[in-house]
């Protein structure tokens, strides 16, 4: 039943990517342009949370989602994967925002634009390679995630593609035909994504190298 697995993976990956981009853009914008003790503390806490590997939060995440009734539920899986992608993406995108001249933001404010208008019309076009880079990172991370679906998903109907593929490998036998065929299916969306976005990814990587 590979089509339901693919559908679940696409659904989770798209939602995680969209929410990661929105939260990361707003978070990076605030950290880069609103300097205050509170924002610096928030930034340090965000960075601190990313120091821990995902396996550390598996048991607490399961207990919390179990109490909320979100085990074996796509909403719970999305929430957990957001916790793992957002901190890194905020800091990655912040490195793009801090290199944008503050005069650009001030010019927009002088012309009467709101802060959100400045972000949407002036800053995001300049930081577009960074936004695309974090979107690709979030999509690939969610698409390939295996540990949390393994812990949080119980039913076959809610399985994602990596979890379904792993089911072809048993203790005594391996179903090589379905395993290799589903592996090809898992690779195709990532290849298509890179094919259409490779120019922006190169720009983002080069800009990140210069900023570093």
C-alpha positions in Angstrom: 0.0 0.0 0.0 2.6 2.5 -1.0 0.3 5.3 -2.3 -1.2 6.0 1.2 2.3 6.1 2.6 3.4 8.6 0.0 0.2 10.6 0.6 0.9 10.8 4.3 4.5 11.7 3.8 3.6 14.5 1.3 0.9 15.8 3.6 3.2 16.0 6.7 6.2 17.3 4.7 4.2 20.1 3.0 2.5 21.2 6.3 5.8 21.1 8.2 7.6 23.0 5.4 4.9 25.7 5.2 4.7 26.2 9.0 8.5 26.1 9.4 8.9 28.9 6.8 6.3 31.1 8.4 7.5 30.7 11.9 11.2 31.0 10.9 10.7 34.1 8.8 8.9 35.9 11.7 11.4 34.6 14.3 14.5 35.5 12.3 13.0 38.9 11.5 12.4 39.7 15.2 15.9 38.4 16.2 17.7 40.3 13.5 16.0 43.7 13.7 14.5 44.0 17.2 17.5 44.1 19.5 16.5 43.9 23.2 17.4 41.8 26.2 14.2 39.7 25.7 15.0 39.0 22.0 18.6 38.1 22.8 17.4 35.7 25.6 14.9 34.2 23.2 17.5 33.7 20.6 19.9 32.0 23.0 17.1 29.7 24.2 16.2 28.8 20.6 19.8 27.9 19.9 20.0 26.0 23.1 17.1 23.8 22.2 18.8 22.7 19.0 21.8 21.4 20.9 19.9 18.3 21.9 19.4 15.4 19.5 15.9 14.4 18.6 16.2 11.1 20.3 16.3 12.9 23.7 12.8 14.1 23.4 11.2 10.9 22.0 9.8 9.7 25.4 8.6 13.1 26.7 7.1 13.9 23.3 5.2 10.5 23.3 4.0 11.1 26.9 2.8 14.6 26.1 1.1 13.7 22.8 -0.5 10.7 24.5 -2.1 12.9 27.1 -3.4 15.2 24.3 -4.8 12.3 22.3 -2.4 13.0 19.4 -0.6 9.7 19.2 -1.2 8.0 15.8 -2.3 11.4 14.5 -0.8 13.5 11.8 -1.2 16.6 13.9 1.0 15.2 16.6 3.6 14.2 14.1 3.6 17.7 12.5 4.0 19.3 15.9 7.0 17.2 16.8 8.8 17.7 13.5 8.2 21.5 13.8 10.0 21.4 17.1 13.0 19.8 15.4 13.1 22.0 12.3 12.2 25.5 13.5 15.1 26.4 15.8 17.7 25.6 13.1 15.8 27.4 10.4 15.4 30.5 12.5 19.1 30.8 13.1 19.9 30.0 9.5 17.5 32.6 8.2 18.7 35.1 10.8 22.1 35.0 9.2 20.6 36.3 6.0 18.5 39.0 7.6 21.4 40.5 9.7 23.4 41.1 6.4 20.6 43.2 5.0 21.3 46.9 5.4 19.2 48.4 8.2 18.7 51.5 5.9 16.4 49.4 3.7 14.1 48.7 6.7 14.3 52.4 7.8 13.5 53.6 4.3 10.4 51.5 4.2 9.3 52.7 7.6 9.8 56.4 6.5 7.7 55.8 3.5 4.9 54.7 5.8 5.1 50.9 5.4 4.2 48.8 8.4 6.7 46.3 9.8 4.9 43.4 8.1 4.8 45.3 4.9 8.6 46.0 5.1 9.2 42.3 5.8 7.0 41.1 2.9 7.9 43.7 0.2 11.5 44.6 1.0 13.3 42.0 3.1 11.9 38.7 1.8 12.8 39.3 -1.8 16.4 40.0 -0.7 16.5 37.0 1.5 14.8 34.7 -1.0 17.7 32.2 -1.3 17.7 31.8 2.5 13.9 31.2 2.6 14.1 28.6 -0.1 17.1 26.9 1.6 15.2 26.5 4.9 12.1 25.3 3.0 14.1 22.6 1.3 15.8 21.6 4.6 12.4 21.3 6.3 10.8 19.3 3.5 13.7 16.8 3.2 13.9 16.5 7.0 10.2 15.7 7.3 10.2 13.5 4.2 13.0 11.4 5.5 12.1 11.4 9.2 11.8 7.8 10.6 12.3 7.9 14.4 9.3 9.9 15.4 6.8 8.2 13.0 8.1 4.9 14.4 7.3 5.9 17.9 4.1 7.9 17.3 2.4 6.0 14.5 0.6 2.8 15.3 -1.8 2.1 12.4 -1.0 1.2 8.8 -3.3 3.9 7.6 -1.1 6.6 9.2 2.3 5.3 8.2 4.7 7.6 6.4 6.8 6.3 3.5 10.1 5.7 5.5 8.2 3.8 8.1 6.4 1.7 5.4 9.7 1.0 3.6 11.2 -0.3 6.8 8.4 -2.8 7.1 9.8 -4.7 4.1 12.9 -5.6 6.2 12.0 -8.4 8.6 14.1 -10.3 11.1 14.6 -13.3 8.8 13.7 -12.0 5.3 13.9 -8.9 3.2 11.4 -8.2 0.4 13.9 -6.8 -2.0 11.5 -6.0 -4.8 9.1 -3.8 -2.9 12.0 -2.4 -0.8 13.9 -1.2 -3.8 10.8 0.0 -5.7 9.6 2.0 -2.8 13.1 3.4 -2.3 13.0 4.8 -5.8 9.7 6.4 -5.1 11.1 8.0 -1.9 14.0 9.5 -3.9 12.0 11.0 -6.8 10.4 14.0 -4.9 13.8 15.1 -3.5 15.4 14.9 -7.0 12.5 16.9 -8.5 12.8 19.5 -5.7 16.5 19.9 -6.3 16.1 20.1 -10.0 13.8 23.1 -9.9 15.4 24.9 -6.9 19.1 24.2 -7.4 19.9 27.7 -8.6 18.4 29.2 -5.4 20.1 26.6 -3.2 23.5 27.5 -4.7 22.8 31.2 -4.1 21.8 30.4 -0.5 24.8 28.2 0.2 27.2 30.8 -1.3 25.6 33.6 0.6 25.8 31.6 3.8 29.4 30.8 3.2 30.2 34.5 2.8 28.2 35.5 5.8 29.9 32.8 7.9 
